[in-house]
Amino acid sequence: QGSSLPPPGLESCCPQASVMGRKGKKSKKQLEEELQRAAEEQKRREEQERLKKLEEDARKEHLARLAAELDEREKVEEAERLEEESSIVTRMKGERRQNLEYEQQKLGDQVNWQKYVSCTSRPNVAFENEITTYMSVVREEKVDNMEDAMRKCHESEEIVGDLMEFYCRAREEGDTARQERCMHYIHELRADQIDKIDEATAYLLQYIEKQEANSHSQVYLSWGQQLDRIKVGFWGHLQSKGFRAKQIDHPKIQIGLDLPKSIALQSNGHCIGVRTLYTTYDSARGKNPSRMPIGGLIRVDLLSIPPFSKRTKGWTIRQVPPLGQELLRLPYPNTEHSTGSIAIAPQPCKVEYKVPANVLVGKTTPTVSWWSESEEVWSSDGITEISWEAEARKVSFFSARLAAFCITQERHLDLPYQWWSLRPVGPLTAQLSVQAARYELHFVISEAGLRLKGPDLPELQNVMYSSIPGTDPADKATKQEPRVCSPATLLCELRECGLNLMPEDGDAEFLEGYTPKHPETQARAYSDLSEIAATCDIASSRHNKSLPKERALVRIRENLLCEEYDPLDPDCDIDYQAIMFFPDKACFVKSLETAPACKEELADGHLTHASLYLCFERHPAPTQPHAERLDRLRVTCANVRFIEATRQTMMLMRLLCFA
């Protein structure tokens, strides 16, 4: 009773069931033994894994130590190699500099002789004392008519042209101190120009009753022609009782104004004059880092005409203004007047002027800004109803204030470069193609300098071509020939046209993902690449942007027959060899354009070297005409001017920083 044993006779009848019953249930001891065995097995496996991990870690540590030792040994070998090669590079670059100085001296002698035989009285801008002497003499001279002031301004602009040429030469050579000195005197000379015009204007206002006035007691005067770099217009109202809305037109200088009645109301008690001064350059000396003026600058000044002279008993009595107050400018809007008992709401003034034919304005409505003297920025506040007549090249707008106005655009409007390529097209001649943000540009680099080949836009004709008289005296027509000048001169002229291809480090702040490359990396890359530009295609790499600032990447392929290849064709990717530049070395790497990331490993068998020339010279598997290739890469007096023009162009355009 109470037993789990089967009834008698049942076990013999069902032996299988008895066995299954015993096997189906394990005893407590069996379960404990199984758990113990499982725990021991788990412990054994964990111990094996621990030992395996220790062995793997030891192996990795050993390999890392070996790699570190190898890397350290390679670094030591690299440092010794670069130190050994640095003397070679210094000697080669020194010979290149001597060859360049010799060739430039010959050109300089020719230029100096031409200046000597021209018998010019302009100061030599290479000597600072001659510039300061000229400025002192001009400042001491008094002018009492606008014609003399305009003559002085044109004479001063000729000296500014010489200074700009000197500035461009300093920029090509990277002489920052000389650049700053040139720009300082350019600004000083142009400030003196404005002072001379102010002096002539003050004299005009002092004796304005001598000018011929119309039946409405109004005086219209203008100086200059439509295409002059400096133009002045003047309108004077010789009555103090005010006037209705007035439209002023200076057809000879292509300037127009619409003055609202509120100007007269806010200038109550004054006989007023309005002077418009247009200069093709930025005479406000704007330094806004994000915006640059194009198309010249127009100043609109509201002036107070001093009391007229009186005749008494044969005497002429004229009120002489205090020193420094000869020219009284009236503010508009006049905030002091508006605080009185009767507030006069200022109405906008309309300004219209013609933009020079060499300025790229674009198809959209331009941005017109006024210069804030207090904040030293360009501002578009209060400027409305901007209109651009492309055919007549006239811009008009309404402004709530009178100030200095101009068309402004972003300095980085044509940045970044999408891609660029440089390929030989003839003996010591190469074509540089650059896809900028707005245009695809093509330049031709030769030993004579740089010229613009395209785009063939009407605004760029004077930059691309120069007019020369025909050989036949009976034929008065002129013909066009390609215009070649120094790289900095051409790029400065393009900037005046509104095409800024000389970016600076500060422009990178307004471009997402762009960081200027290290100055030494740039200098090494531009110097070395210019030496192979006559025999190799050089193309940009899309991986260059993602590299640290100490590294720069380009692609090259030999092109002795001056054939044209598409550097963007993925099928030609393996035909190009990637080159990476560092501040103190260069090397061939395995990077490909079609790869998702830059592969910075050295090409098989290659090492880093102190210059690109040494990378070719110490190639691990040189081709058969190796000596001939090295001869083509050497810098001599015959090719040094072309090499320098190429280096300057790449350096000024900052191709490795903004592409």
Buried (B, 14 or more C-beta within 10 A) or exposed (E): EEEEEBEEEEEEEEEEEBEEEEEEEEEEEEEEEEEEEEEEEEEEEEEEEEEEEEEEEEEEEEEEEEEEEEEEEBEEEBEEBBEEBBEBBEEBBEBBEEBBEEBBEEEEEEEEEEEEEEEEEBBBBEEEEBBEEBBEEBEEEEBEEBEBBBEBBEBBBEBBEBBBBBBBBBBBEEBEEBBEBBBEBBBBBBEBBBBBBBBBBBBBBBBBEEBEBEEEEBBBBBBBEEEBBBBBBBBBBBEBEBBEBBEBBBEEBBBBBBBBBBBBBBBEEBBBBBBBBBBBBBBBBBEBEBBBBBBBBBBBBBBBBBEEBEEEEEEEEEEEBEEEEBBBEBBBBBEEBBEEEEEBEBBBBBBBBBBBEBBBBBEEEBBBBBBBEEEEBBBBEBBEEBBBEEEEBBBBBBBBBBBBBBBBBBBBBBBBBEBBBBBBBEEBBBBBBBBBEBBEBBBBBBBBBBBBBBBEBEBBBBBBBBEEEEEEEEEEEEEEEEBBBBBBBBBBBBBBBBBBBBBEEEBBEBBEEBBBBBEEBBBBBBBBBBBBBBBBBBBBBBBBBEBEBEBBBBBBBBBEEBEEBEBBEEEBBEEBBBBBBBBBBBBBBBBBBEEEEBEBEEBEEBBBBBBBBBBBBEBEEEEEEEEEBBEBBEBEEEBBBBBBBBBBBBBBBBBBBBB
